[in-house]
């Protein structure tokens, strides 16, 4: 029996794991809750659950290596290694940034850039399958501009502002109230009582599930924007503007304005594709439409595939450095990297 390799993609709301063969065939899949160390209370438990799901029916002794793509890779190493041990696997997995496996899950090119907008948001410049520059990815409190959590916070704030008169009237009052409190929550009296109910519920949900819960309100903003609500449209347009600004940084656009390619250095050359990753950019959202329209004029866009498969591709490449079989396995994994359902 041949060696097996593990690839894990741990996001803010879900963790996906694949176990693959040396030739790139997927032998097992597992899925669990989020594994972001900032916004998820127990990331190790979800990593372990995804690992065990993918390994079901397989011999753990055959696993020769693994790569975990996680936000905040430095602080994520401990929960990743703990989950690896508790799943009965020998050795240690490599832990890399989630943004890197988003890139390698979409393209076998060594150089390019990636923009992620899901629960969080980050941009990165990639050279030789290593991150050489980052923009944003600062977490829900300090950054992640244009992310699901960013959108959710602004949706809740816009609803509350409309209720007390500081903001323009908006469909978000009814839609946020329904999402947070249930159908019919926003009645004829949308005053102080509704305000207090929303505040209490939002804070309680965040305390219970972590800040990532705010990302569940992102579809509310998108739906209201599609219906023509001006406040929602403004929030989505601002999210798109901020994401495109992040992309511009990692594409080296500022450097192109300041000097020649030779002066900028290889980490700022706009070569290779720009991978768009995260549900807000890969699904047919209003935000994706705006971002693609703008960035499509500035780079060759590639839609993200299976980030867990991208992590597995890195694991195979690490085990077979310079081996043409690893490059072929990478291509096979990208071809298999469809939706999880």
N, C-alpha and C positions, 0 to 999 in steps of 0.2 A: 504494500500500500504506500502511495506517495505522501509527501509532506503536505500539510495544510497551513494556510495563513489566514490571520484574522484581521479584519478591517472594521473599525468602529467610528461612527460619526455621532458625537454627542452634542445635541443642540439644546436650546432653551426649553423646548416643549416636548421633544422626543429624542430617543436614542435608537440608532439603527446599527445593526451588526451583520456582517457577512463573513462566512468562512469559505475560502476558495482553494482550489487546487493550484499546483505549480503552473498549469497551463491557462489559468484564469477562469475556469469553470466554477460557478457558484454552487457550493455543496450544502449550504445552510444559511438561513436568515433568522434574525431575531429582532424584536422591537420592544421598547419599554419607554417609560417617561423620560423627561429631560435630565440632562447631566451637566448643566452649566453651574459651576461652583459658586457663582455670584448669586444666581436667582433661584436655585433649586436646593431645598433643605438637605436632601441625602442623595447626592449624585452617584455615590458608589453603589447603592442598592439598585439603581436603574441600570447602571453599567453592567452589573452582575446579571441582572435579569435578561438583558439583551444578549449577553454572552451565552448564557445557558440556553436561551431559546435557539440561537444559531447553532450551538453544538449538539443539540438534541439528536441522538442516533449516531453521533460521530465519536471516534476515540480521541479524547483530549491529548493523549500521548503523541498523536501524529502532528500536533500543532508545533510548527517550527519557528513561528514568530508572529508578531502582530503590531499594528500601528493604530493608535487612538487619535482621532482628530477632535480636539476639545478646545473650547474657549478658555483663555487663561492657562495655557499649557503648563506653565511653571507650577502653579498651585494645584493643577488638575492631576499632577503625576501621582500623588499619594492615593486619591480615590481610585485612579485607574489601576495602579499596581495592586491595591487591596482587592478590587473586583476580579482581577486576573487570578490572584492566588485562590480566592474563594470559589472560583469556577474550576479549580483543579488543574490549572495550567502551570507549566514549568517556566522558569526564567522570568524575564520582565518584558512588558511591551514598550515600544517607543511611543512617546507622546508628543504630538505636533499640534500646531494651531489648526482649528477647524477650518479656517479660511484656506489653508494649503490643500486639504483633502477635497474641498469644493472645487479647486482648480484641477487637481489631478483626476477627479471623477468626471471631468468634462472634456479634457484634452490630454493627449500624450505629448504635446509640445513642452519643452523644458522651460520656456520663457513666456511671459504674458502678464496679465493682471486679472484681478477678481474683485467683484463688488457683491457683497452679501447683504440682503435685507430680509430678515425673518423676524424672530423674536428680538434679536439685536441687529446691529449694522456695523460693517467694517469694510474697508478696502485694503488691498495689498498688492504690491508689485512682486512678481515671482521671477527669479533667475536660477536656472539649473535646479528647478523644483525646490528652491529655498526662498523664504521670504526675505526680501532685501529692503522693503519699505512698507510701512503701515500708515493708515489714516483712520481715525476714529476707533471704534471697538472699545470705547472707554466705559462701557457699562451703562445701565439704565439711568443712573443718577447724574452722570457727568457727560454722557454723549449718546452713542447709538442713534444718531440723528437719522430720521426717516424710517426707523425700525417699527415693528409691530407694537412694541411697548411705547415708543415715542408717539405713535398714532393714537394708541389707546389712552394715554395720559391726556393728550390734547382733546380727544373726543369727550372724555369725562369733564374736563375743565370747560370746554365750550358749552356743554349742556348746563352746567352749573352757572356759568356766566349769563347764559340766556335766561335762566330762571330768575336770577336776581337783578337783571337789567343792565349788567355791565357789558353784555355781548349781544349780538344780533339774534333775532329769533332763528331757530334752526330745528330741522327734523331730528337732530341728535338728542334733543330733550326726550322725546318719546322713545327713540331707538335705544339710547343708552339705558333709560329706565327699564325698558322691557328686557334688555340683555342682563341687567344687574339684578332687578327686583322681580321680574316676571311680567307676563302679559297683563295689560291693563293697569300697570303701576302708575302711569302718568294720566291722570284724569283731568277734571275741570280745574281742580285746585293744584296748580303746579308751583306753589310757593314754598314757604319755609319748611313745611312738613316733608315735601318731596326732596328738598335740598338735604335735610338732615338724614333722611332715609338713604339717599344715594351716598352721602359721605360715609355713613356708618357701614354700609354694605361694601363699598370699594375698599376701605381700609381693612375690613375684616377679611375680604378675599385675598388681599395682598399679604396680610399677616399669616393666613392659612396656607396659601399656595406659593408665595413669593412674588416679586415684581413681575415675573414672566406672565402672571395672570392678566396683566393689563393688555397684553398682546391679543387676548381674545376679543377685545373691542375693535381691533383693526378692521375686521370685515364689516362692522357696523358703519364705520366711516366710509369705507369703499362703496357700500350699498347706497348710502345717502348721497355721495358724490355722483354716482351713476344716475340718481333720480333728479339731479340738478340742484341740490341744496348748496347754496353759495358758501356757507360756512364750511361744510364738509369738503367742497371743492377747493377752498382755500387751504385747508389743512393738507390735503393730498398734494396740491401743487407745491406747497412749501417743503413737504417731505421729498418730493422729486428734486427740487432745487438743491436741497442739502445732500442728497445722495449723489447727484451729478457733480457737486463740488468735491465730494470725497473721491469719486472716480477720477476727476481731473488731477487730483494730487498724485495718485498712484500711476496715472498714465504719463506723468512727468510734464504736463502742459505748462505749468509755471516755469519749469526749467527750459522748455523749448522757447519760451518768450525771452528768457534771459541770456541764452548762449547757444553755441553750436553743440552738436552731438558729442564731439570729442571733449568739450569742456564739461558736459554734464556727467559723463561717466556711464558705465553699463547699467547701473541700477535705475537710471532715469530715461532710458531709451524706450520709446513707445512701440516696441516690436512685440509680435505675438498677439493672440486673441485676448479680448476682455470677456471673462466668464461672468455671467449674471447668475447669482445663486440666492437661495432663500425663497420661501413661498411667496413673498410679496413681489418678487421679480420673475418667478418662473410660472406662476399661475396667471390667468387672464384678469388681472386687477387693473383698476384705473391708474394706480401708481406705476405698474409695469409698463403700461402704454406710454405714459409721459416720459419715463426714464429711457425706454428703448428709442423713442422718437428723437430724443436729444443725443444720447450716446451713440446711436447708430450712425450719426454724421461724423463721429470722432474716432471710432474704433471698429474693428471686426468683432461682432458680438457672437458669443456662444452660450447657449442655454445650459445650465448645470444639469448633470445627470445624477448618478447615485454616489453621494459623497462617501458612503461606507465602502463602496467599491474602489473609490479613489484612494482611501486609506489602505485597502488590501493591496492595491497596485504598488504603493510605496513599500509595503512589507515584502512583496515578491522581489522588487528591485533591490532592496537591501540585502536579501538573501542571495541574489544572483547578480551581483554588480557587473555591469558591462556585458552581460549575457543576452544575446538576441532573444532568448526565450522569455526573458522578463519583459522586454519591449512588446513582444507579441501578446503575452498575458495581459499587459496593460490595455492594449487595443481591444482584446476580447472582453475585458471587464467594462470598458466604455460602451461597447456595443450592447452588452447585457443590461446596462444601467438605466432601465426604465422606471416608471412609477411603482411605488410600493403598494399603492391602493389603500 
